[in-house]
Amino acid sequence: MTLFLKNQLFLLVLFFVVGGDLLLWDLKVPTVMWAEYTYVAVLLFLVVFEFVKPRNASWNYITKDGVKFRELSADVIFQVVEAAVVSAAVYSLSVWLADHLRALFGWTHQVGLHWTLQCIAAVFIMDFIRYWIHRWMHQVPLLWRVHSLHHMPERLGAMSTARGNPLDDLIIYSPELIVLFVLGFDKDIMLGLYSVVWIIPLITHSNVEFPVTRLASVFQLPTYHLIHHAYNDAETPTHNFAEILTFWDRVFGTFNAGPIGLDHRTGVVSDKPREWHREFFGWLYLPINRL
């Protein structure tokens, strides 16, 4: 039983997140608060787990060589700015645009499915849209300039999830939100769903060895996302573009299950030194300057 639970660690985390959200729902906690509580709780859990049982101990902020203040401070700043401020702004802007589009075309249709069916349908829709936009981010030079900042870290951890250009969030996530809300998916149900969905990138970027099992491999796992973050340039073929499920990568032939070793490198090929200002302010100039 203990071995089974260890092997299904990814699914157990999802189970507790969904269970926690349902408890918040039952306690009449406003839906808008779910994402904040869930995100912070899972982030703290993963940060502690990375320290106690890391996949690669050399990637931790605290090692035998000292504290990696540059990486730690950069990740904290991006978590505050990107995960909190930018994500909320992108969500609010998308809702506003969707409402105005519905009003413009006089569309009052609402999806009347049970909340579970709405969530299942929404996951496949949003992951399909994310898959193609993310893939284009790697294939279109102008989009790669925006997205490349997210691939700069040479170590991955849960805290590094938010590394990126604010335009990155807008381009990747706004279209799916607009589509879902224009189609008439319930806003409260979708906000509740996002409180679960938003923790998957935390897991896939974490420095934790989540066992790859047949059940868990339905979802994107850290191993799969490490392959996506492999040290390369924009022209090198990459894999595993979806964020939630492996379904669309399998369908379109971009799925790669590995395996990978502890010597696996992440980052972006660049002939420029990794100076501190590129970590903190790269999102301001990387879209208009080459790496």
C-alpha positions in Angstrom: 0.0 0.0 0.0 2.8 2.4 0.9 4.6 1.7 -2.4 1.3 2.3 -4.3 0.8 5.7 -2.6 4.4 6.6 -3.4 4.0 5.7 -7.0 0.8 7.7 -7.3 2.2 10.8 -5.7 1.1 13.1 -8.6 -2.5 11.8 -8.4 -2.5 12.1 -4.6 -1.5 15.8 -4.8 -4.3 16.4 -7.3 -6.7 14.4 -5.1 -6.0 16.6 -2.1 -6.2 19.8 -4.2 -9.6 18.8 -5.6 -10.8 17.7 -2.1 -9.6 21.0 -0.6 -11.4 23.0 -3.2 -14.6 21.0 -2.7 -14.3 21.7 1.1 -13.9 25.4 0.4 -17.0 25.3 -1.8 -18.9 23.5 1.0 -17.7 26.2 3.5 -19.1 28.9 1.1 -15.6 30.4 0.7 -15.7 32.8 -2.4 -14.5 31.0 -5.5 -12.0 33.8 -6.2 -10.1 32.8 -3.1 -9.7 29.2 -4.0 -6.9 29.7 -6.5 -4.9 31.8 -4.0 -5.2 29.3 -1.1 -4.5 26.3 -3.4 -1.6 27.9 -5.2 0.2 29.0 -2.1 -0.4 25.7 -0.3 0.9 23.5 -3.1 3.8 25.9 -3.7 4.9 25.7 -0.1 4.5 21.9 -0.1 6.7 21.5 -3.2 9.4 23.9 -1.9 9.6 21.9 1.3 9.6 18.6 -0.6 12.3 19.9 -2.9 14.5 20.5 0.1 13.8 17.2 1.8 13.8 14.9 -1.2 15.0 16.7 -4.3 15.4 15.1 -7.7 18.6 17.0 -8.2 20.1 18.4 -5.0 22.4 20.8 -6.9 19.3 22.6 -8.2 18.2 23.6 -4.7 18.6 27.2 -3.5 20.7 26.0 -0.6 23.5 23.6 -1.4 26.9 22.7 0.1 28.4 25.6 -1.9 26.1 28.1 -0.2 22.9 30.0 -1.0 21.9 30.9 -4.6 20.6 34.3 -3.8 20.3 35.4 -7.4 18.1 32.5 -8.4 16.1 32.7 -5.2 15.5 36.5 -5.4 14.6 36.3 -9.1 12.1 33.5 -8.5 10.4 35.3 -5.6 10.0 38.5 -7.6 8.6 36.7 -10.6 6.2 34.7 -8.3 4.9 38.0 -6.8 4.6 39.9 -10.1 3.7 37.1 -12.6 1.8 34.6 -10.6 -0.2 37.2 -8.5 -0.5 40.5 -10.4 -0.1 39.5 -14.1 -2.3 36.3 -13.8 -5.1 38.3 -12.2 -4.9 41.0 -14.8 -4.9 38.5 -17.7 -8.0 36.8 -16.2 -9.9 40.0 -15.6 -9.0 41.3 -19.1 -10.2 38.1 -20.7 -13.5 38.1 -18.8 -14.1 41.7 -19.9 -13.3 40.9 -23.6 -15.5 37.8 -23.5 -18.4 39.7 -22.0 -18.1 42.5 -24.6 -17.9 40.0 -27.5 -21.1 38.2 -26.2 -22.9 41.5 -25.9 -21.7 42.6 -29.4 -23.1 39.5 -31.0 -26.1 39.3 -28.7 -25.1 35.8 -27.5 -26.8 34.8 -24.3 -26.2 31.0 -24.5 -24.9 29.3 -21.4 -23.5 25.8 -21.1 -26.0 23.9 -19.1 -23.8 20.8 -18.4 -23.2 19.5 -14.9 -20.1 21.1 -13.4 -18.1 17.9 -13.7 -18.8 17.7 -17.5 -18.0 21.4 -17.9 -14.7 20.9 -16.2 -13.8 17.8 -18.4 -14.8 19.6 -21.6 -12.9 22.8 -20.6 -9.7 20.9 -19.8 -9.6 19.5 -23.3 -10.4 22.8 -24.9 -7.9 24.9 -22.9 -5.1 22.3 -23.3 -5.7 22.1 -27.1 -5.4 25.9 -27.3 -2.4 26.0 -25.0 -0.7 23.2 -27.0 -0.8 25.1 -30.3 0.0 28.5 -28.9 2.9 27.1 -26.9 4.1 25.2 -30.0 4.0 28.4 -32.1 5.9 30.2 -29.3 8.8 27.9 -30.1 8.4 28.0 -33.9 7.7 31.7 -34.7 10.8 33.8 -34.1 8.9 36.9 -32.8 6.9 34.7 -30.4 10.1 32.9 -29.3 11.6 36.2 -28.2 8.7 36.6 -25.9 8.7 33.0 -24.6 12.5 32.5 -24.4 12.7 34.2 -21.0 10.7 31.3 -19.5 13.4 28.9 -20.8 16.4 30.8 -19.4 16.6 29.1 -16.0 19.4 26.5 -15.8 17.7 24.8 -12.9 14.0 24.1 -12.5 12.0 24.3 -9.3 8.4 25.1 -8.3 9.4 28.7 -7.6 10.8 29.1 -11.1 7.3 28.4 -12.7 6.5 32.1 -12.9 9.7 33.1 -14.7 8.5 34.7 -17.9 7.4 37.8 -19.8 4.0 39.2 -18.9 3.1 39.0 -22.6 3.7 35.3 -22.4 0.8 34.8 -20.0 -1.4 37.1 -22.1 -0.7 35.3 -25.4 -1.0 31.8 -24.0 -3.8 32.0 -21.6 -6.1 34.8 -22.7 -7.4 33.1 -25.9 -8.6 30.0 -24.0 -10.4 32.1 -21.4 -12.1 34.2 -24.0 -13.2 31.1 -25.9 -14.5 29.4 -22.8 -16.5 32.4 -21.6 -17.8 33.3 -25.1 -19.1 29.7 -25.4 -21.0 30.2 -22.1 -19.0 28.1 -19.6 -20.0 29.1 -16.0 -17.5 31.6 -14.7 -17.6 30.3 -11.1 -17.1 26.7 -12.2 -14.2 27.8 -14.5 -12.6 29.8 -11.7 -12.8 26.7 -9.4 -11.3 24.6 -12.2 -8.4 27.0 -12.7 -7.6 26.7 -9.0 -6.8 23.1 -9.7 -5.3 23.6 -13.2 -2.9 26.3 -12.1 -1.1 24.0 -9.7 -0.1 21.5 -12.5 2.7 23.9 -13.9 4.0 24.1 -10.3 4.3 20.4 -10.2 5.8 20.0 -13.7 8.5 22.6 -12.9 9.3 21.2 -9.4 12.6 19.6 -8.5 10.7 16.5 -7.2 10.8 13.0 -8.7 7.2 12.2 -9.3 7.0 8.5 -10.3 5.9 7.9 -13.9 3.1 5.4 -13.8 0.5 4.4 -16.3 -2.2 6.4 -14.4 -0.1 9.5 -13.8 1.3 9.5 -17.4 -2.1 10.8 -18.5 -0.9 14.2 -17.1 2.2 16.2 -17.9 4.8 15.2 -15.3 8.1 16.9 -14.2 10.0 14.3 -16.3 8.1 15.3 -19.4 8.4 19.0 -18.8 12.2 18.7 -18.2 12.5 17.3 -21.7 10.6 20.3 -22.9 13.0 22.6 -21.1 16.1 20.8 -22.5 19.0 23.1 -23.2 18.5 24.2 -26.8 17.8 27.1 -29.1 14.6 28.0 -30.9 15.4 25.8 -33.9 16.0 22.6 -32.0 12.8 20.4 -32.0 11.1 20.4 -28.7 8.5 18.1 -27.2 5.6 18.1 -24.7 4.0 21.4 -25.4 0.7 20.8 -23.6 0.4 21.9 -19.9 -2.2 19.7 -18.4 -2.5 16.4 -20.3 -0.3 14.4 -22.5 -3.2 13.7 -24.9 -2.6 16.4 -27.5 1.1 15.8 -27.6 0.4 12.1 -28.3 -2.2 13.0 -30.9 0.1 15.4 -32.8 3.3 13.4 -32.4 5.3 15.6 -30.1 5.2 13.5 -26.9 8.5 12.3 -25.5 8.6 10.3 -22.3 12.3 10.2 -21.9 14.1 8.8 -19.9 16.5 11.5 -18.7 19.4 11.5 -16.3 20.6 13.7 -13.5 23.0 15.3 -16.0 20.0 16.7 -18.0 20.6 20.4 -18.8 17.9 23.1 -19.1 18.2 26.6 -20.4 18.7 28.5 -23.7 21.6 28.6 -26.0 23.1 32.1 -25.7 26.4 33.8 -26.4 25.7 36.4 -23.8 26.7 36.1 -20.1 24.0 35.4 -17.6 24.2 38.7 -15.7 21.8 39.7 -12.9 19.9 42.2 -15.0 19.0 39.5 -17.5 17.4 37.6 -14.7 15.4 40.5 -13.2 14.6 42.7 -16.2 15.0 40.4 -19.2 11.2 40.5 -19.7 11.5 44.2 -20.6 14.0 43.8 -23.4 14.3 40.2 -24.5 11.2 40.5 -26.8 13.0 43.2 -28.8 16.6 42.0 -28.4 18.0 38.7 -29.4 19.3 36.4 -26.7 
